[in-house]
Amino acid sequence: MENNLNELNLNELEEVTGGKRHYKPEPDRAGWIQHKVGPGDTLIRIAQRYNVISYKLIIKWNPHIDPSTNMIIDGEYLWVKPNARK
């Protein structure tokens, strides 16, 4: 059976490499960036860096983040919309 990439839900594609989560780019994210989590990064620091009003928006945009722990992993990519207010 031949895989048709057009039929795949890009929101759900995940490639696990060395314990790090890498989500495939979504075609409808114009103006967004993918931030690569680095050592010492926190959701609050990332929100401040990109002038996002609340770290909770970053959790909303990245459903793989567990809101009960807010845990992010060094090397994973997060969707961020700079200067977001809602």
mmCIF file as gemmi writes it, N, C-alpha and C atoms, coordinates in Angstrom:
data_model
loop_
_atom_site.group_PDB
_atom_site.id
_atom_site.type_symbol
_atom_site.label_atom_id
_atom_site.label_alt_id
_atom_site.label_comp_id
_atom_site.label_asym_id
_atom_site.label_entity_id
_atom_site.label_seq_id
_atom_site.pdbx_PDB_ins_code
_atom_site.Cartn_x
_atom_site.Cartn_y
_atom_site.Cartn_z
_atom_site.occupancy
_atom_site.B_iso_or_equiv
_atom_site.pdbx_formal_charge
_atom_site.auth_seq_id
_atom_site.auth_asym_id
_atom_site.pdbx_PDB_model_num
ATOM 1 N N . MET Axp A 1 ? 0.837 -1.181 0 1 0 ? 1 A 1
ATOM 2 C CA . MET Axp A 1 ? 0 0 0 1 0 ? 1 A 1
ATOM 3 C C . MET Axp A 1 ? 0.887 1.251 0 1 0 ? 1 A 1
ATOM 4 N N . GLU Axp A 2 ? 0.62 2.16 -0.886 1 0 ? 2 A 1
ATOM 5 C CA . GLU Axp A 2 ? 1.438 3.354 -1.049 1 0 ? 2 A 1
ATOM 6 C C . GLU Axp A 2 ? 0.962 4.459 -0.113 1 0 ? 2 A 1
ATOM 7 N N . ASN Axp A 3 ? 1.909 5.099 0.596 1 0 ? 3 A 1
ATOM 8 C CA . ASN Axp A 3 ? 1.566 6.212 1.486 1 0 ? 3 A 1
ATOM 9 C C . ASN Axp A 3 ? 1.421 7.479 0.673 1 0 ? 3 A 1
ATOM 10 N N . ASN Axp A 4 ? 0.381 8.227 0.939 1 0 ? 4 A 1
ATOM 11 C CA . ASN Axp A 4 ? 0.162 9.501 0.29 1 0 ? 4 A 1
ATOM 12 C C . ASN Axp A 4 ? 0.362 10.589 1.335 1 0 ? 4 A 1
ATOM 13 N N . LEU Axp A 5 ? 1.441 11.365 1.218 1 0 ? 5 A 1
ATOM 14 C CA . LEU Axp A 5 ? 1.747 12.384 2.203 1 0 ? 5 A 1
ATOM 15 C C . LEU Axp A 5 ? 0.657 13.439 2.308 1 0 ? 5 A 1
ATOM 16 N N . ASN Axp A 6 ? -0.096 13.662 1.239 1 0 ? 6 A 1
ATOM 17 C CA . ASN Axp A 6 ? -1.163 14.647 1.284 1 0 ? 6 A 1
ATOM 18 C C . ASN Axp A 6 ? -2.274 14.233 2.233 1 0 ? 6 A 1
ATOM 19 N N . GLU Axp A 7 ? -2.405 12.944 2.528 1 0 ? 7 A 1
ATOM 20 C CA . GLU Axp A 7 ? -3.462 12.464 3.399 1 0 ? 7 A 1
ATOM 21 C C . GLU Axp A 7 ? -3.053 12.445 4.868 1 0 ? 7 A 1
ATOM 22 N N . LEU Axp A 8 ? -1.785 12.675 5.156 1 0 ? 8 A 1
ATOM 23 C CA . LEU Axp A 8 ? -1.316 12.631 6.531 1 0 ? 8 A 1
ATOM 24 C C . LEU Axp A 8 ? -1.662 13.927 7.257 1 0 ? 8 A 1
ATOM 25 N N . ASN Axp A 9 ? -2.015 13.818 8.519 1 0 ? 9 A 1
ATOM 26 C CA . ASN Axp A 9 ? -2.267 14.98 9.349 1 0 ? 9 A 1
ATOM 27 C C . ASN Axp A 9 ? -0.928 15.446 9.905 1 0 ? 9 A 1
ATOM 28 N N . LEU Axp A 10 ? -0.427 16.539 9.387 1 0 ? 10 A 1
ATOM 29 C CA . LEU Axp A 10 ? 0.898 17.015 9.789 1 0 ? 10 A 1
ATOM 30 C C . LEU Axp A 10 ? 0.94 17.432 11.247 1 0 ? 10 A 1
ATOM 31 N N . ASN Axp A 11 ? -0.214 17.747 11.85 1 0 ? 11 A 1
ATOM 32 C CA . ASN Axp A 11 ? -0.236 18.103 13.267 1 0 ? 11 A 1
ATOM 33 C C . ASN Axp A 11 ? 0.13 16.917 14.135 1 0 ? 11 A 1
ATOM 34 N N . GLU Axp A 12 ? -0.067 15.72 13.637 1 0 ? 12 A 1
ATOM 35 C CA . GLU Axp A 12 ? 0.149 14.537 14.449 1 0 ? 12 A 1
ATOM 36 C C . GLU Axp A 12 ? 1.44 13.807 14.128 1 0 ? 12 A 1
ATOM 37 N N . LEU Axp A 13 ? 2.146 14.227 13.105 1 0 ? 13 A 1
ATOM 38 C CA . LEU Axp A 13 ? 3.396 13.558 12.757 1 0 ? 13 A 1
ATOM 39 C C . LEU Axp A 13 ? 4.473 13.894 13.783 1 0 ? 13 A 1
ATOM 40 N N . GLU Axp A 14 ? 5.093 12.892 14.283 1 0 ? 14 A 1
ATOM 41 C CA . GLU Axp A 14 ? 6.159 13.091 15.262 1 0 ? 14 A 1
ATOM 42 C C . GLU Axp A 14 ? 7.294 12.141 14.942 1 0 ? 14 A 1
ATOM 43 N N . GLU Axp A 15 ? 8.48 12.673 14.94 1 0 ? 15 A 1
ATOM 44 C CA . GLU Axp A 15 ? 9.661 11.856 14.71 1 0 ? 15 A 1
ATOM 45 C C . GLU Axp A 15 ? 10.448 11.848 16.015 1 0 ? 15 A 1
ATOM 46 N N . VAL Axp A 16 ? 10.645 10.686 16.575 1 0 ? 16 A 1
ATOM 47 C CA . VAL Axp A 16 ? 11.379 10.586 17.832 1 0 ? 16 A 1
ATOM 48 C C . VAL Axp A 16 ? 12.809 10.168 17.516 1 0 ? 16 A 1
ATOM 49 N N . THR Axp A 17 ? 13.738 11.025 17.891 1 0 ? 17 A 1
ATOM 50 C CA . THR Axp A 17 ? 15.138 10.781 17.617 1 0 ? 17 A 1
ATOM 51 C C . THR Axp A 17 ? 15.94 11.027 18.874 1 0 ? 17 A 1
ATOM 52 N N . GLY Axp A 18 ? 16.552 10.006 19.376 1 0 ? 18 A 1
ATOM 53 C CA . GLY Axp A 18 ? 17.394 10.157 20.561 1 0 ? 18 A 1
ATOM 54 C C . GLY Axp A 18 ? 16.642 10.71 21.753 1 0 ? 18 A 1
ATOM 55 N N . GLY Axp A 19 ? 15.357 10.371 21.889 1 0 ? 19 A 1
ATOM 56 C CA . GLY Axp A 19 ? 14.569 10.844 23.019 1 0 ? 19 A 1
ATOM 57 C C . GLY Axp A 19 ? 14.074 12.268 22.874 1 0 ? 19 A 1
ATOM 58 N N . LYS Axp A 20 ? 14.335 12.918 21.733 1 0 ? 20 A 1
ATOM 59 C CA . LYS Axp A 20 ? 13.903 14.294 21.515 1 0 ? 20 A 1
ATOM 60 C C . LYS Axp A 20 ? 12.702 14.316 20.592 1 0 ? 20 A 1
ATOM 61 N N . ARG Axp A 21 ? 11.804 15.251 20.846 1 0 ? 21 A 1
ATOM 62 C CA . ARG Axp A 21 ? 10.581 15.358 20.042 1 0 ? 21 A 1
ATOM 63 C C . ARG Axp A 21 ? 10.78 16.412 18.965 1 0 ? 21 A 1
ATOM 64 N N . HIS Axp A 22 ? 10.536 16.044 17.73 1 0 ? 22 A 1
ATOM 65 C CA . HIS Axp A 22 ? 10.636 16.968 16.595 1 0 ? 22 A 1
ATOM 66 C C . HIS Axp A 22 ? 9.331 16.874 15.818 1 0 ? 22 A 1
ATOM 67 N N . TYR Axp A 23 ? 8.598 17.947 15.763 1 0 ? 23 A 1
ATOM 68 C CA . TYR Axp A 23 ? 7.325 17.959 15.063 1 0 ? 23 A 1
ATOM 69 C C . TYR Axp A 23 ? 7.518 18.545 13.671 1 0 ? 23 A 1
ATOM 70 N N . LYS Axp A 24 ? 6.853 17.958 12.736 1 0 ? 24 A 1
ATOM 71 C CA . LYS Axp A 24 ? 6.982 18.383 11.347 1 0 ? 24 A 1
ATOM 72 C C . LYS Axp A 24 ? 6.33 19.757 11.165 1 0 ? 24 A 1
ATOM 73 N N . PRO Axp A 25 ? 6.87 20.588 10.274 1 0 ? 25 A 1
ATOM 74 C CA . PRO Axp A 25 ? 6.288 21.907 10.022 1 0 ? 25 A 1
ATOM 75 C C . PRO Axp A 25 ? 4.872 21.806 9.481 1 0 ? 25 A 1
ATOM 76 N N . GLU Axp A 26 ? 4.05 22.747 9.871 1 0 ? 26 A 1
ATOM 77 C CA . GLU Axp A 26 ? 2.688 22.826 9.372 1 0 ? 26 A 1
ATOM 78 C C . GLU Axp A 26 ? 2.634 23.904 8.299 1 0 ? 26 A 1
ATOM 79 N N . PRO Axp A 27 ? 1.9 23.659 7.215 1 0 ? 27 A 1
ATOM 80 C CA . PRO Axp A 27 ? 1.899 24.61 6.101 1 0 ? 27 A 1
ATOM 81 C C . PRO Axp A 27 ? 1.176 25.921 6.401 1 0 ? 27 A 1
ATOM 82 N N . ASP Axp A 28 ? 0.31 25.977 7.413 1 0 ? 28 A 1
ATOM 83 C CA . ASP Axp A 28 ? -0.481 27.179 7.673 1 0 ? 28 A 1
ATOM 84 C C . ASP Axp A 28 ? 0.081 28.021 8.815 1 0 ? 28 A 1
ATOM 85 N N . ARG Axp A 29 ? 1.364 28.01 9.008 1 0 ? 29 A 1
ATOM 86 C CA . ARG Axp A 29 ? 1.981 28.734 10.124 1 0 ? 29 A 1
ATOM 87 C C . ARG Axp A 29 ? 2.809 29.926 9.637 1 0 ? 29 A 1
ATOM 88 N N . ALA Axp A 30 ? 2.289 30.687 8.699 1 0 ? 30 A 1
ATOM 89 C CA . ALA Axp A 30 ? 2.994 31.877 8.219 1 0 ? 30 A 1
ATOM 90 C C . ALA Axp A 30 ? 3.173 32.858 9.375 1 0 ? 30 A 1
ATOM 91 N N . GLY Axp A 31 ? 4.362 33.396 9.534 1 0 ? 31 A 1
ATOM 92 C CA . GLY Axp A 31 ? 4.658 34.342 10.596 1 0 ? 31 A 1
ATOM 93 C C . GLY Axp A 31 ? 5.068 33.681 11.904 1 0 ? 31 A 1
ATOM 94 N N . TRP Axp A 32 ? 5.034 32.357 11.947 1 0 ? 32 A 1
ATOM 95 C CA . TRP Axp A 32 ? 5.427 31.616 13.138 1 0 ? 32 A 1
ATOM 96 C C . TRP Axp A 32 ? 6.884 31.189 12.994 1 0 ? 32 A 1
ATOM 97 N N . ILE Axp A 33 ? 7.493 30.878 14.122 1 0 ? 33 A 1
ATOM 98 C CA . ILE Axp A 33 ? 8.844 30.315 14.088 1 0 ? 33 A 1
ATOM 99 C C . ILE Axp A 33 ? 8.855 29.032 14.901 1 0 ? 33 A 1
ATOM 100 N N . GLN Axp A 34 ? 9.858 28.227 14.648 1 0 ? 34 A 1
ATOM 101 C CA . GLN Axp A 34 ? 10.083 27.063 15.482 1 0 ? 34 A 1
ATOM 102 C C . GLN Axp A 34 ? 11.305 27.36 16.333 1 0 ? 34 A 1
ATOM 103 N N . HIS Axp A 35 ? 11.085 27.409 17.632 1 0 ? 35 A 1
ATOM 104 C CA . HIS Axp A 35 ? 12.169 27.657 18.58 1 0 ? 35 A 1
ATOM 105 C C . HIS Axp A 35 ? 12.737 26.321 19.013 1 0 ? 35 A 1
ATOM 106 N N . LYS Axp A 36 ? 14.056 26.169 18.897 1 0 ? 36 A 1
ATOM 107 C CA . LYS Axp A 36 ? 14.709 24.957 19.38 1 0 ? 36 A 1
ATOM 108 C C . LYS Axp A 36 ? 15.064 25.168 20.846 1 0 ? 36 A 1
ATOM 109 N N . VAL Axp A 37 ? 14.504 24.319 21.708 1 0 ? 37 A 1
ATOM 110 C CA . VAL Axp A 37 ? 14.744 24.435 23.145 1 0 ? 37 A 1
ATOM 111 C C . VAL Axp A 37 ? 16.214 24.164 23.439 1 0 ? 37 A 1
ATOM 112 N N . GLY Axp A 38 ? 16.814 25.057 24.196 1 0 ? 38 A 1
ATOM 113 C CA . GLY Axp A 38 ? 18.213 24.92 24.562 1 0 ? 38 A 1
ATOM 114 C C . GLY Axp A 38 ? 18.376 24.764 26.064 1 0 ? 38 A 1
ATOM 115 N N . PRO Axp A 39 ? 19.597 24.526 26.511 1 0 ? 39 A 1
ATOM 116 C CA . PRO Axp A 39 ? 19.858 24.378 27.938 1 0 ? 39 A 1
ATOM 117 C C . PRO Axp A 39 ? 19.396 25.625 28.71 1 0 ? 39 A 1
ATOM 118 N N . GLY Axp A 40 ? 18.678 25.412 29.781 1 0 ? 40 A 1
ATOM 119 C CA . GLY Axp A 40 ? 18.215 26.521 30.611 1 0 ? 40 A 1
ATOM 120 C C . GLY Axp A 40 ? 16.94 27.184 30.144 1 0 ? 40 A 1
ATOM 121 N N . ASP Axp A 41 ? 16.429 26.808 28.969 1 0 ? 41 A 1
ATOM 122 C CA . ASP Axp A 41 ? 15.181 27.393 28.491 1 0 ? 41 A 1
ATOM 123 C C . ASP Axp A 41 ? 14.019 26.982 29.384 1 0 ? 41 A 1
ATOM 124 N N . THR Axp A 42 ? 13.124 27.922 29.624 1 0 ? 42 A 1
ATOM 125 C CA . THR Axp A 42 ? 11.849 27.656 30.28 1 0 ? 42 A 1
ATOM 126 C C . THR Axp A 42 ? 10.77 28.27 29.404 1 0 ? 42 A 1
ATOM 127 N N . LEU Axp A 43 ? 9.533 27.86 29.616 1 0 ? 43 A 1
ATOM 128 C CA . LEU Axp A 43 ? 8.443 28.435 28.832 1 0 ? 43 A 1
ATOM 129 C C . LEU Axp A 43 ? 8.325 29.939 29.078 1 0 ? 43 A 1
ATOM 130 N N . ILE Axp A 44 ? 8.554 30.357 30.308 1 0 ? 44 A 1
ATOM 131 C CA . ILE Axp A 44 ? 8.474 31.795 30.616 1 0 ? 44 A 1
ATOM 132 C C . ILE Axp A 44 ? 9.568 32.56 29.878 1 0 ? 44 A 1
ATOM 133 N N . ARG Axp A 45 ? 10.79 32.048 29.883 1 0 ? 45 A 1
ATOM 134 C CA . ARG Axp A 45 ? 11.89 32.729 29.178 1 0 ? 45 A 1
ATOM 135 C C . ARG Axp A 45 ? 11.651 32.777 27.672 1 0 ? 45 A 1
ATOM 136 N N . ILE Axp A 46 ? 11.121 31.699 27.122 1 0 ? 46 A 1
ATOM 137 C CA . ILE Axp A 46 ? 10.829 31.68 25.68 1 0 ? 46 A 1
ATOM 138 C C . ILE Axp A 46 ? 9.75 32.703 25.361 1 0 ? 46 A 1
ATOM 139 N N . ALA Axp A 47 ? 8.701 32.76 26.185 1 0 ? 47 A 1
ATOM 140 C CA . ALA Axp A 47 ? 7.633 33.755 25.976 1 0 ? 47 A 1
ATOM 141 C C . ALA Axp A 47 ? 8.197 35.174 26.033 1 0 ? 47 A 1
ATOM 142 N N . GLN Axp A 48 ? 9.066 35.438 27 1 0 ? 48 A 1
ATOM 143 C CA . GLN Axp A 48 ? 9.669 36.771 27.116 1 0 ? 48 A 1
ATOM 144 C C . GLN Axp A 48 ? 10.549 37.088 25.915 1 0 ? 48 A 1
ATOM 145 N N . ARG Axp A 49 ? 11.31 36.104 25.466 1 0 ? 49 A 1
ATOM 146 C CA . ARG Axp A 49 ? 12.218 36.313 24.327 1 0 ? 49 A 1
ATOM 147 C C . ARG Axp A 49 ? 11.467 36.75 23.073 1 0 ? 49 A 1
ATOM 148 N N . TYR Axp A 50 ? 10.281 36.168 22.855 1 0 ? 50 A 1
ATOM 149 C CA . TYR Axp A 50 ? 9.51 36.463 21.64 1 0 ? 50 A 1
ATOM 150 C C . TYR Axp A 50 ? 8.347 37.408 21.897 1 0 ? 50 A 1
ATOM 151 N N . ASN Axp A 51 ? 8.33 38.046 23.077 1 0 ? 51 A 1
ATOM 152 C CA . ASN Axp A 51 ? 7.306 39.028 23.41 1 0 ? 51 A 1
ATOM 153 C C . ASN Axp A 51 ? 5.896 38.437 23.326 1 0 ? 51 A 1
ATOM 154 N N . VAL Axp A 52 ? 5.743 37.222 23.824 1 0 ? 52 A 1
ATOM 155 C CA . VAL Axp A 52 ? 4.438 36.554 23.885 1 0 ? 52 A 1
ATOM 156 C C . VAL Axp A 52 ? 3.849 36.863 25.252 1 0 ? 52 A 1
ATOM 157 N N . ILE Axp A 53 ? 2.575 37.245 25.303 1 0 ? 53 A 1
ATOM 158 C CA . ILE Axp A 53 ? 1.969 37.73 26.536 1 0 ? 53 A 1
ATOM 159 C C . ILE Axp A 53 ? 1.964 36.702 27.667 1 0 ? 53 A 1
ATOM 160 N N . SER Axp A 54 ? 1.869 35.405 27.351 1 0 ? 54 A 1
ATOM 161 C CA . SER Axp A 54 ? 1.844 34.388 28.396 1 0 ? 54 A 1
ATOM 162 C C . SER Axp A 54 ? 2.46 33.079 27.904 1 0 ? 54 A 1
ATOM 163 N N . TYR Axp A 55 ? 3.192 32.419 28.786 1 0 ? 55 A 1
ATOM 164 C CA . TYR Axp A 55 ? 3.753 31.111 28.444 1 0 ? 55 A 1
ATOM 165 C C . TYR Axp A 55 ? 2.647 30.097 28.164 1 0 ? 55 A 1
ATOM 166 N N . LYS Axp A 56 ? 1.438 30.356 28.686 1 0 ? 56 A 1
ATOM 167 C CA . LYS Axp A 56 ? 0.307 29.44 28.469 1 0 ? 56 A 1
ATOM 168 C C . LYS Axp A 56 ? -0.082 29.373 26.995 1 0 ? 56 A 1
ATOM 169 N N . LEU Axp A 57 ? 0.175 30.44 26.25 1 0 ? 57 A 1
ATOM 170 C CA . LEU Axp A 57 ? -0.079 30.4 24.801 1 0 ? 57 A 1
ATOM 171 C C . LEU Axp A 57 ? 0.852 29.407 24.128 1 0 ? 57 A 1
ATOM 172 N N . ILE Axp A 58 ? 2.092 29.344 24.575 1 0 ? 58 A 1
ATOM 173 C CA . ILE Axp A 58 ? 3.047 28.394 23.988 1 0 ? 58 A 1
ATOM 174 C C . ILE Axp A 58 ? 2.566 26.962 24.245 1 0 ? 58 A 1
ATOM 175 N N . ILE Axp A 59 ? 2.022 26.719 25.428 1 0 ? 59 A 1
ATOM 176 C CA . ILE Axp A 59 ? 1.469 25.387 25.72 1 0 ? 59 A 1
ATOM 177 C C . ILE Axp A 59 ? 0.289 25.102 24.793 1 0 ? 59 A 1
ATOM 178 N N . LYS Axp A 60 ? -0.561 26.083 24.585 1 0 ? 60 A 1
ATOM 179 C CA . LYS Axp A 60 ? -1.733 25.92 23.702 1 0 ? 60 A 1
ATOM 180 C C . LYS Axp A 60 ? -1.297 25.597 22.267 1 0 ? 60 A 1
ATOM 181 N N . TRP Axp A 61 ? -0.264 26.255 21.801 1 0 ? 61 A 1
ATOM 182 C CA . TRP Axp A 61 ? 0.203 26.064 20.428 1 0 ? 61 A 1
ATOM 183 C C . TRP Axp A 61 ? 0.952 24.753 20.234 1 0 ? 61 A 1
ATOM 184 N N . ASN Axp A 62 ? 1.416 24.169 21.312 1 0 ? 62 A 1
ATOM 185 C CA . ASN Axp A 62 ? 2.232 22.954 21.266 1 0 ? 62 A 1
ATOM 186 C C . ASN Axp A 62 ? 1.576 21.885 22.136 1 0 ? 62 A 1
ATOM 187 N N . PRO Axp A 63 ? 0.566 21.198 21.608 1 0 ? 63 A 1
ATOM 188 C CA . PRO Axp A 63 ? -0.217 20.271 22.425 1 0 ? 63 A 1
ATOM 189 C C . PRO Axp A 63 ? 0.566 19.087 22.972 1 0 ? 63 A 1
ATOM 190 N N . HIS Axp A 64 ? 1.78 18.875 22.517 1 0 ? 64 A 1
ATOM 191 C CA . HIS Axp A 64 ? 2.588 17.791 23.079 1 0 ? 64 A 1
ATOM 192 C C . HIS Axp A 64 ? 3.133 18.152 24.467 1 0 ? 64 A 1
ATOM 193 N N . ILE Axp A 65 ? 3.048 19.43 24.865 1 0 ? 65 A 1
ATOM 194 C CA . ILE Axp A 65 ? 3.488 19.835 26.199 1 0 ? 65 A 1
ATOM 195 C C . ILE Axp A 65 ? 2.378 19.507 27.193 1 0 ? 65 A 1
ATOM 196 N N . ASP Axp A 66 ? 2.717 18.771 28.222 1 0 ? 66 A 1
ATOM 197 C CA . ASP Axp A 66 ? 1.76 18.412 29.26 1 0 ? 66 A 1
ATOM 198 C C . ASP Axp A 66 ? 1.558 19.627 30.17 1 0 ? 66 A 1
ATOM 199 N N . PRO Axp A 67 ? 0.347 20.214 30.194 1 0 ? 67 A 1
ATOM 200 C CA . PRO Axp A 67 ? 0.133 21.415 31.01 1 0 ? 67 A 1
ATOM 201 C C . PRO Axp A 67 ? 0.242 21.165 32.51 1 0 ? 67 A 1
ATOM 202 N N . SER Axp A 68 ? 0.209 19.914 32.92 1 0 ? 68 A 1
ATOM 203 C CA . SER Axp A 68 ? 0.338 19.647 34.354 1 0 ? 68 A 1
ATOM 204 C C . SER Axp A 68 ? 1.8 19.693 34.804 1 0 ? 68 A 1
ATOM 205 N N . THR Axp A 69 ? 2.729 19.539 33.851 1 0 ? 69 A 1
ATOM 206 C CA . THR Axp A 69 ? 4.151 19.575 34.205 1 0 ? 69 A 1
ATOM 207 C C . THR Axp A 69 ? 4.9 20.731 33.543 1 0 ? 69 A 1
ATOM 208 N N . ASN Axp A 70 ? 4.392 21.221 32.408 1 0 ? 70 A 1
ATOM 209 C CA . ASN Axp A 70 ? 5.063 22.27 31.622 1 0 ? 70 A 1
ATOM 210 C C . ASN Axp A 70 ? 6.47 21.864 31.201 1 0 ? 70 A 1
ATOM 211 N N . MET Axp A 71 ? 6.723 20.566 31.121 1 0 ? 71 A 1
ATOM 212 C CA . MET Axp A 71 ? 8.07 20.081 30.82 1 0 ? 71 A 1
ATOM 213 C C . MET Axp A 71 ? 8.402 20.224 29.331 1 0 ? 71 A 1
ATOM 214 N N . ILE Axp A 72 ? 9.539 20.837 29.069 1 0 ? 72 A 1
ATOM 215 C CA . ILE Axp A 72 ? 10.076 20.898 27.713 1 0 ? 72 A 1
ATOM 216 C C . ILE Axp A 72 ? 11.442 20.231 27.748 1 0 ? 72 A 1
ATOM 217 N N . ILE Axp A 73 ? 11.851 19.737 26.585 1 0 ? 73 A 1
ATOM 218 C CA . ILE Axp A 73 ? 13.064 18.937 26.501 1 0 ? 73 A 1
ATOM 219 C C . ILE Axp A 73 ? 14.094 19.64 25.623 1 0 ? 73 A 1
ATOM 220 N N . ASP Axp A 74 ? 15.318 19.706 26.11 1 0 ? 74 A 1
ATOM 221 C CA . ASP Axp A 74 ? 16.42 20.276 25.341 1 0 ? 74 A 1
ATOM 222 C C . ASP Axp A 74 ? 16.483 19.603 23.971 1 0 ? 74 A 1
ATOM 223 N N . GLY Axp A 75 ? 16.473 20.395 22.917 1 0 ? 75 A 1
ATOM 224 C CA . GLY Axp A 75 ? 16.563 19.875 21.559 1 0 ? 75 A 1
ATOM 225 C C . GLY Axp A 75 ? 15.236 19.779 20.84 1 0 ? 75 A 1
ATOM 226 N N . GLU Axp A 76 ? 14.11 19.849 21.56 1 0 ? 76 A 1
ATOM 227 C CA . GLU Axp A 76 ? 12.816 19.786 20.88 1 0 ? 76 A 1
ATOM 228 C C . GLU Axp A 76 ? 12.477 21.145 20.291 1 0 ? 76 A 1
ATOM 229 N N . TYR Axp A 77 ? 11.545 21.164 19.36 1 0 ? 77 A 1
ATOM 230 C CA . TYR Axp A 77 ? 11.126 22.39 18.702 1 0 ? 77 A 1
ATOM 231 C C . TYR Axp A 77 ? 9.73 22.772 19.171 1 0 ? 77 A 1
ATOM 232 N N . LEU Axp A 78 ? 9.551 24.068 19.403 1 0 ? 78 A 1
ATOM 233 C CA . LEU Axp A 78 ? 8.26 24.602 19.815 1 0 ? 78 A 1
ATOM 234 C C . LEU Axp A 78 ? 7.796 25.649 18.813 1 0 ? 78 A 1
ATOM 235 N N . TRP Axp A 79 ? 6.497 25.619 18.494 1 0 ? 79 A 1
ATOM 236 C CA . TRP Axp A 79 ? 5.918 26.676 17.67 1 0 ? 79 A 1
ATOM 237 C C . TRP Axp A 79 ? 5.731 27.916 18.518 1 0 ? 79 A 1
ATOM 238 N N . VAL Axp A 80 ? 6.148 29.055 18 1 0 ? 80 A 1
ATOM 239 C CA . VAL Axp A 80 ? 5.993 30.336 18.693 1 0 ? 80 A 1
ATOM 240 C C . VAL Axp A 80 ? 5.579 31.383 17.676 1 0 ? 80 A 1
ATOM 241 N N . LYS Axp A 81 ? 4.591 32.194 18.057 1 0 ? 81 A 1
ATOM 242 C CA . LYS Axp A 81 ? 4.19 33.329 17.21 1 0 ? 81 A 1
ATOM 243 C C . LYS Axp A 81 ? 4.654 34.599 17.922 1 0 ? 81 A 1
ATOM 244 N N . PRO Axp A 82 ? 5.722 35.225 17.423 1 0 ? 82 A 1
ATOM 245 C CA . PRO Axp A 82 ? 6.252 36.426 18.069 1 0 ? 82 A 1
ATOM 246 C C . PRO Axp A 82 ? 5.197 37.516 18.225 1 0 ? 82 A 1
ATOM 247 N N . ASN Axp A 83 ? 5.267 38.218 19.351 1 0 ? 83 A 1
ATOM 248 C CA . ASN Axp A 83 ? 4.405 39.346 19.663 1 0 ? 83 A 1
ATOM 249 C C . ASN Axp A 83 ? 2.935 38.983 19.833 1 0 ? 83 A 1
ATOM 250 N N . ALA Axp A 84 ? 2.65 37.724 20.123 1 0 ? 84 A 1
ATOM 251 C CA . ALA Axp A 84 ? 1.261 37.262 20.248 1 0 ? 84 A 1
ATOM 252 C C . ALA Axp A 84 ? 0.633 37.79 21.531 1 0 ? 84 A 1
ATOM 253 N N . ARG Axp A 85 ? -0.617 38.186 21.423 1 0 ? 85 A 1
ATOM 254 C CA . ARG Axp A 85 ? -1.369 38.697 22.559 1 0 ? 85 A 1
ATOM 255 C C . ARG Axp A 85 ? -2.563 37.819 22.912 1 0 ? 85 A 1
ATOM 256 N N . LYS Axp A 86 ? -2.918 36.902 22.004 1 0 ? 86 A 1
ATOM 257 C CA . LYS Axp A 86 ? -4.02 35.967 22.303 1 0 ? 86 A 1
ATOM 258 C C . LYS Axp A 86 ? -3.846 34.69 21.542 1 0 ? 86 A 1
